[in-house]
């Protein structure tokens, strides 16, 4: 679903730029693609013209330019490769070896001198500190930076530090859920993914056939649907 959305989002954003973009937002909003309704298009236009979004996009672009080496991850995150090796994500060791395997080729060796240098730095810290004092994940954070480790899919280690100023620009859980739901709806409308199966709820079964006087404290409220189950699989 993520790969399908990325491709479709690129198509939509290209259209956004062609019809005015952030410099002519009114015109851009008035020319949605044929397969996107006006409300969804307004949301995307507002998102792509938001100063915080544009600043973040610029920062990411600059970071990609400064990247000294890539990895052999493919479409899977480092964390998923880690689990594929049969290693627990919360284990104190194993993360450094996973990182090495994703940056070293059996025939060609290291993908870059920088990657080899980073690995040597990690191993020096590993030799100097027992796992009880410094885990592999913490060593990765020390050598690569906490942000890089988070992007690898492992998340950050617990920290007692307060929320940073940059965290205030991050989306809330509700905003992320809203974006996921919009993505899902757009992909279903484009027939890129199948619609979610409709599961009948037992909460309202026979509610309308009961006499109103029988409504008691043990009877479910008519129309109630458990809203939490819908997001159980959201990553």
C-alpha positions as a printed Julia matrix, in Angstrom:
235×3 Matrix{Float64}:
   0.0     0.0     0.0
   2.83    2.4     0.85
   4.56    1.91   -2.51
   1.26    2.35   -4.39
   0.51    5.54   -2.47
   3.98    7.0    -3.11
   3.57    6.55   -6.86
   0.07    8.0    -6.88
   1.09   10.89   -4.61
   3.91   11.78   -7.01
   1.39   11.93   -9.87
  -0.93   14.16   -7.84
   1.84   16.49   -6.72
   3.11   16.83  -10.29
  -0.39   17.88  -11.31
  -0.48   20.33   -8.38
   2.7    22.04   -9.6
   1.51   22.14  -13.21
  -1.76   23.94  -12.37
  -0.25   26.65  -10.18
   1.31   25.01   -7.15
   1.95   26.87   -3.92
   2.57   30.15   -5.78
  -1.0    30.18   -7.16
  -2.94   28.15   -4.62
  -6.39   29.44   -5.64
  -5.93   28.32   -9.24
  -4.43   25.0    -8.17
  -7.42   24.25   -5.93
  -9.83   25.01   -8.76
  -8.28   22.35  -11.02
  -8.35   19.01   -9.2
  -7.54   15.8   -11.1
 -10.58   14.03  -12.52
 -10.31   11.15  -10.06
  -9.98   13.27   -6.89
 -12.9    15.03   -5.22
 -12.64   18.7    -4.28
 -12.4    18.17   -0.51
  -9.49   15.74   -0.78
  -7.79   17.98   -3.34
  -8.14   21.05   -1.09
  -6.53   19.07    1.73
  -3.57   18.06   -0.44
  -3.13   21.58   -1.81
  -3.1    23.02    1.71
  -0.6    20.36    2.8
   1.78   20.93   -0.12
   1.7    24.71    0.35
   2.1    24.68    4.13
   5.36   26.46    5.14
   6.24   23.77    7.68
   5.79   21.06    5.04
   7.88   22.94    2.49
  10.64   23.51    5.03
  10.67   19.83    5.95
  10.76   18.8     2.27
  13.71   21.12    1.68
  15.53   19.73    4.71
  15.0    16.17    3.52
  16.27   17.04    0.04
  19.42   18.59    1.49
  19.94   15.56    3.72
  19.76   13.25    0.71
  22.42   15.32   -1.05
  24.74   15.02    1.96
  24.25   11.27    2.31
  27.67    9.67    1.84
  26.46    6.12    1.36
  23.32    4.13    0.68
  22.39    0.64    1.83
  21.37   -2.71    0.39
  17.98   -2.58    2.09
  15.85   -2.44   -1.04
  12.19   -1.79   -0.19
  12.55   -3.2     3.35
  13.66   -1.19    6.35
  16.76   -2.21    8.29
  14.51   -3.25   11.17
  12.6    -5.66    8.93
  15.86   -7.19    7.73
  16.83   -7.48   11.4
  13.67   -9.44   12.22
  14.18  -11.61    9.12
  17.47  -12.71   10.66
  15.51  -14.02   13.63
  16.82  -11.39   16.04
  14.58   -9.65   18.56
  14.27   -5.89   18.0
  14.63   -5.34   21.76
  17.69   -7.57   22.15
  20.79   -5.77   23.48
  22.97   -7.04   20.62
  22.56   -7.96   16.96
  21.73   -4.54   15.49
  25.33   -3.75   14.5
  25.63   -7.01   12.58
  22.35   -6.3    10.77
  23.65   -2.86    9.82
  26.9    -4.41    8.55
  25.03   -6.93    6.39
  23.03   -4.12    4.78
  26.17   -2.09    3.94
  28.62   -4.83    3.0
  28.52   -7.13   -0.04
  30.0   -10.66    0.11
  31.77  -10.18   -3.23
  32.33   -6.42   -3.5
  32.91   -5.58    0.15
  31.8    -2.3     1.73
  29.51   -0.07   -0.31
  31.7     2.93    0.6
  34.75    3.85    2.71
  32.46    5.94    4.93
  30.31    2.91    5.77
  33.4     0.89    6.67
  34.64    3.71    8.9
  31.28    3.91   10.69
  31.33    0.17   11.29
  34.83    0.28   12.78
  33.69    3.05   15.11
  30.7     0.95   16.17
  32.86   -2.1    16.85
  35.3    -0.08   18.93
  32.42    1.07   21.14
  31.16   -2.52   21.29
  34.55   -3.76   22.5
  34.83   -0.98   25.07
  31.34   -1.38   26.56
  29.42   -4.47   27.69
  25.82   -4.82   26.35
  24.47   -4.17   29.85
  26.03   -0.71   29.72
  25.56    0.14   26.04
  23.3    -1.79   23.68
  23.91   -2.19   19.96
  21.04    0.17   19.23
  22.51    2.86   21.48
  25.86    2.44   19.73
  24.15    2.97   16.37
  22.58    6.14   17.74
  25.95    7.38   18.99
  27.68    6.77   15.67
  24.93    7.49   13.14
  22.68    9.88   15.07
  19.32    9.18   16.67
  17.39   10.51   13.68
  19.14    8.11   11.31
  18.42    5.14   13.55
  14.75    6.13   13.77
  14.56    6.27    9.96
  16.03    2.76    9.79
  12.76    1.62   11.38
  14.05    0.81   14.86
  12.66    3.87   16.59
  14.54    5.79   19.23
  15.84    4.46   22.5
  14.14    5.83   25.64
  15.49    9.2    26.63
  14.98   11.44   29.6
  15.44   14.56   27.51
  12.52   16.88   26.97
  10.67   17.24   23.73
  12.74   19.26   21.25
  11.58   22.38   19.46
  11.47   20.52   16.14
   9.06   17.95   17.6
   6.35   20.61   17.73
   6.26   20.52   13.92
   5.66   16.77   13.82
   2.12   15.56   13.02
  -0.1    14.35   15.84
  -1.53   10.82   15.99
  -4.93   12.09   14.88
  -3.37   13.85   11.88
  -1.49   10.7    10.9
  -4.64    8.59   11.16
  -6.51   11.11    9.03
  -3.78   11.0     6.38
  -3.8     7.19    6.35
  -7.57    7.12    5.93
  -7.39    9.63    3.08
  -4.65    7.56    1.43
  -6.75    4.42    1.77
  -9.82    6.07    0.29
  -7.91    7.46   -2.69
  -6.24    4.13   -3.42
  -9.57    2.31   -3.23
 -11.2     4.83   -5.55
  -8.34    4.32   -8.03
  -8.74    0.52   -7.74
  -5.11    0.3    -6.64
  -6.07   -1.64   -3.51
  -9.27   -3.6    -2.78
 -11.87   -2.09   -0.44
 -11.9    -3.15    3.18
 -14.38   -6.02    3.82
 -17.51   -4.94    5.64
 -17.85   -6.79    8.94
 -21.32   -6.85   10.43
 -21.5    -5.51   13.97
 -23.44   -7.32   16.66
 -23.83   -4.15   18.7
 -27.03   -3.13   16.94
 -28.47   -6.55   16.16
 -32.21   -6.47   16.64
 -32.12   -3.1    18.32
 -34.9    -1.66   16.19
 -37.17   -4.64   16.92
 -37.12   -4.11   20.64
 -39.72   -2.08   22.46
 -38.27    1.21   23.64
 -39.28    0.39   27.18
 -36.89   -2.59   27.17
 -33.84   -0.4    26.73
 -31.75   -0.95   29.84
 -28.27   -0.59   31.1
 -27.2    -3.92   29.57
 -28.42   -3.03   26.07
 -25.91   -1.57   23.61
 -26.59    1.92   22.34
 -28.19    1.73   18.9
 -25.7     2.58   16.17
 -22.61    2.14   18.3
 -19.56    0.88   16.43
 -16.19    0.09   17.99
 -14.03    2.75   16.37
 -10.73    1.46   17.72
 -10.58   -1.78   15.75
 -10.33    0.02   12.42
  -6.8     1.16   13.15
  -5.4    -2.04   14.66
  -3.26   -2.67   11.58
  -2.07    0.9    11.05
   1.73    0.9    11.21
